[in-house]
């Protein structure tokens, strides 16, 4: 676990109120991280010169392998993480395509 300060560490929770406060804190951090991730999609849409370059299946598979490895290293289900990232990557591709299409030629 990182050095992030949570309301109560998971191992010290004694009530559902504490659990929910921790989950809410993590969710807020995840949204902040997603905003950064999507800012990189903005950059990718700006940098790529061909619309067809937006969908890169080899890169997608690399990302999925990377997160599965990271999940295993911290003891989280690699399958669950892969499922989440599958949705995240597809949403990122859709977002990047939308941004690419909106860029002036």
FENLIN-V206870 format. One record per run of one state. SS is the DSSP state (h for helix, s for strand, l for the rest). FROM is the first residue (numbers start at 1). LEN is the number of residues. If there is no record, write none. Layout:
BEGIN
ss = [SS	SS]
from = [FROM	FROM]
len = [LEN	LEN]
END
This chain:
BEGIN
ss = [l	h	l	h	l	h	l	h	l	h	l]
from = [1	10	13	16	48	51	54	57	75	78	103]
len = [9	3	3	32	3	3	3	18	3	25	3]
END
